[in-house]
């Protein structure tokens, strides 16, 4: 056991940390690991609080946790490695945007957002955020209307499923601003300015037909930090347990204590069902049709020698790095190259290698050699 | 499995038969065993024994026994036998969000042995591609509600006294394609969104001891440095229990697919929470609503409300042998065959597994074997006497948190069929009399009653 008084830790957290880390309490589960030598599981932390995920913990007892021996000498010490970051370093990495931490000051219009979207996003997310090629849809229409579909269950295979899009599902707009700024566009993330991020967020609100502070986000709307702070997503209360506020942690603990909240089944092992356990209505249900079997590589358990590797596989490379746009009519496909090849293939190669403002990332955002990349360009331009 | 060895010997025969060694061809001819005849027999060794003929691979020198092997200087980093090339991660287009960067490749658990997944087979999931981090440029920053924020280089991080623990990591979408019925006739795809490894690192709480955690800190953000800056909120409860910052995996550095050089490991919790290429930990009084804890990794219930912060992968199990990929072959009535499987729980330690031969109607106890550790794959076994008739295999695990796997009906009546994540209903394999294995489910037809509650549709045929 480490000594709490050795910590440079502020007083009250020291008390709670001590709770977490002191010995096993008396509520240790009787059904804990029973093999000799292992310490028992506990359904509560040593401070008496329920384990947050509804499971158990393994307090260190006599230098062991479960079957593991603990290095109690190391546990009792502090090490103080590393250094304190500078103010600039902290600011550079502290980029999260949340319901309590607004984006930096700036602004952007729906109009600017649409222009950016058409240049950098549409090739994956589709017209007006409609999705395509497996990439996430960003909107399917009015957020408030689509939120009503969240109770849909496809018990009838032909029924419509729930619409889980930014407008209808996401609880916080901060998530969108933060993700656009740090994670998008996918092949070249962290390249959008603060104003551009406001503009794209405004466009997201627009295509989801959202209302902010009583004002419809129409084509002339300009989003800024002040207006951003007023966004309330339609589905803000659509999640459980409630994690916001001072009771957030307690709410989570309470939620996972009740197995019926999340579909868990508790049982006393000696009373578990061993005979006639299945619902009488349950019947064998088989894979419909052939199911999904387009596995790569194809399924095989044979022990033989692999086929000779044929060097660079241009088709596979195209499929993995280029097809997402070029086979989806979101970028020039094989049939519409004439307007690009007029200046000669060297110009096409050059643009592809360096990337273009039209949305083509350098080398498609992949890590091919220049020679490999040119082979792929030839493959694409020649009609595959 | 002896079946597998038999199969191996068969394919070896075929490989050898096509080999350039003409004396071997001559031998085959002499033994009147054409390649075609070989392909038609699968119990070659036994048939030789029963027919009184000698096994050519005993009677003749094998080709690798008469020439020099490789020098020890070859393959400085060792590789599996070339014959094992089909034991590999696999992907399918359905599970790629447009490309194979925001995608998953799953583990061949039908070929898995014991409780450790080799690093090259550990399932690989990323949201912006596998990042290749220069360890010399690696920095970990810890800040927010601490008295003393911290920056560590990789060397400094690895100076902390190391802790080694064996835990599985499971994507909570494991089995998530089959809420509305089975889709994959494959164990690799039905249950292979998980792997298990021995991890080496340091408890995050032991680093925080140095920093003066403020009392209002309730949550942390763990954020990656990859293209997608994948981040998730984690409650301090887990941090002060068993959350680890890890750099070692099965005795070597993390693989790039696992977050080289550093990831956070939250034993038993959603793989998505175990953020890879970890760059930043921020302590806060409020959760962060990161993209992957709102738009995804939330489980929608029939009420229209979604479970958020659904941390632990619940108790679960599967039969791994037989499987659709490796069925029973060449079995005779009365043969003894080992049925083997895996059980795991993110809430604690496996305490028992029951096995059913009639799809989950009646159960008998199976046997746990090997190491039985918290939040870790656990092997189980049952020796079955083959009866030559159809059976429906189902396994049902329990853990020391007091949970038992639900039936498909018990689970879907509460969470519906649109939850995507955290499906742990009892899995079933139908084994035909010839040993062929088909993935199926035992389930009732559901409907809404007049109050909107999900109930079993008694009228359904």
Interface residues (C-beta under 8 A of the other chain):
Chain A: X2 X7 X8 X9 X10 X12 X13 X16 X17 X20 X21 X29 X31 X32 X33 X34 X35 X41 X43 X45 X49 X51 X52 X53 X54 X55 X56 X57 X58 X66 X67 X68 X71 X74 X75 X78 X79 X80 X81 X82 X83 X84 X85 X89 X90 X93 X94 X95 X96 X98 X99 X100 X124 X133 X134 X135 X136 X150 X151 X152 X153 X154 X155 X157 X161 X162 X164 X166 X169 X170 X171 X172 X174 X175 X178 X179 X182 X183 X186 X189 X190 X238 X239 X240 X241 X243 X244 X245 X248 X249 X252 X253 X256 X259 X260 X261 X262 X263 X264 X265 X266 X267 X268 X269 X272 X273 X274 X275 X276 X277 X278 X279 X281 X282 X283 X284 X285 X286 X287 X288 X291 X292 X293 X294 X295 X296 X297 X299 X300 X301 X302 X303 X304 X305 X306 X320 X321 X324
Chain B: X7 X8 X11 X12 X14 X15 X82 X83 X84 X85 X86 X88 X90 X91 X92 X93 X94 X96 X97 X98 X99 X100 X101 X102 X110 X111 X127 X128 X141 X143 X147 X148 X149 X150 X151 X152 X153 X156 X157 X159 X160 X161 X163 X165 X177 X180 X181 X182 X183 X184 X185 X186 X188 X189 X205 X206 X208 X209 X210 X211 X212 X213 X214 X215 X217 X218 X219 X221 X223 X227 X228 X229 X231 X233 X235 X236 X237 X238 X240 X241 X242 X268 X269 X279 X280 X282 X286 X287 X288 X289 X290 X291 X294 X295 X298 X299 X300 X302 X303 X304 X305 X306 X307 X308 X309 X310 X311 X312 X314 X325 X326 X345 X346 X347 X348 X349 X351 X352 X354 X356 X359 X360 X361 X362 X363 X364 X371 X372 X373 X374 X392 X398 X399 X400 X401 X402 X403 X404 X405 X406 X407 X408 X409 X410 X411 X414 X415 X416 X417 X418 X422 X430 X438 X439 X440 X441 X442 X443 X444 X445 X446 X447 X448 X452 X454 X456 X457 X458 X460
